[in-house]
Amino acid sequence: MFGKKTIMLKPSQVQDFVNAATKCDFDIDIYYNRYVVDAKSILGVFGLDLTKALTVEYNGYNEEFEQYLQSLAIAC
């Protein structure tokens, strides 16, 4: 994968996150432990434990998406 970020999402932020991911023309996965889902799937993202830090992995570059991820990023 090209990029990897650790983020925290609140339930109110899921729709914005999925919308930002959908604008990208490359694959984006989001996961916690062994549960990996497509970041462009709102049901998949809601299926994750949003009380935990989530990891986003992607294999492309989109400046707008990078800036959005930076706003959600946490320090590890």
C-alpha positions as CSV (number, residue, x, y, z in Angstrom):
1,M,0.0,0.0,0.0
2,F,1.1,3.5,-0.7
3,G,-0.1,5.3,2.4
4,K,-1.1,4.4,5.9
5,K,-2.6,6.6,8.6
6,T,-4.1,6.0,12.0
7,I,-7.3,7.9,12.6
8,M,-10.2,8.2,15.0
9,L,-13.8,8.5,13.6
10,K,-16.9,9.6,15.4
11,P,-20.2,8.2,14.1
12,S,-21.1,11.7,12.9
13,Q,-17.9,11.8,10.7
14,V,-18.4,8.5,8.9
15,Q,-20.5,9.9,6.1
16,D,-17.9,12.6,5.4
17,F,-15.1,10.1,5.5
18,V,-16.9,7.7,3.0
19,N,-17.7,10.6,0.7
20,A,-14.0,11.7,0.7
21,A,-12.9,8.1,0.1
22,T,-15.4,7.7,-2.8
23,K,-13.9,10.7,-4.6
24,C,-10.6,8.8,-4.9
25,D,-9.9,6.5,-7.9
26,F,-7.8,4.0,-6.0
27,D,-8.5,1.3,-3.4
28,I,-8.8,2.4,0.3
29,D,-9.1,0.0,3.2
30,I,-9.9,0.8,6.8
31,Y,-9.4,-1.7,9.5
32,Y,-9.2,-2.4,13.2
33,N,-7.4,-5.6,14.3
34,R,-8.4,-8.3,11.8
35,Y,-11.6,-6.6,10.5
36,V,-10.8,-5.0,7.1
37,V,-13.5,-3.2,5.1
38,D,-13.7,-1.1,2.0
39,A,-13.5,2.6,3.1
40,K,-16.0,3.5,0.4
41,S,-18.7,1.4,2.1
42,I,-20.7,3.3,4.7
43,L,-22.1,0.1,6.2
44,G,-18.7,-1.5,6.3
45,V,-17.2,1.5,8.2
46,F,-20.1,1.6,10.6
47,G,-19.5,-2.1,11.3
48,L,-16.1,-1.2,12.8
49,D,-15.6,-0.4,16.4
50,L,-15.5,3.4,16.2
51,T,-14.3,3.7,19.8
52,K,-10.9,2.4,18.8
53,A,-8.1,3.8,16.6
54,L,-8.6,2.7,13.0
55,T,-5.9,2.3,10.3
56,V,-6.5,3.5,6.8
57,E,-4.3,2.0,4.0
58,Y,-4.5,3.2,0.3
59,N,-2.5,2.8,-2.8
60,G,-2.8,6.1,-4.6
61,Y,-2.5,9.9,-3.9
62,N,-5.2,12.5,-3.7
63,E,-4.3,15.9,-2.1
64,E,-7.8,16.5,-0.8
65,F,-8.0,13.1,0.8
66,E,-4.6,13.4,2.3
67,Q,-5.6,16.7,4.0
68,Y,-8.9,15.2,5.2
69,L,-7.0,12.2,6.8
70,Q,-4.6,14.6,8.4
71,S,-7.5,16.3,10.2
72,L,-8.6,12.9,11.6
73,A,-5.1,11.6,12.3
74,I,-4.0,10.7,15.8
75,A,-0.5,10.3,17.2
76,C,0.6,6.7,17.9
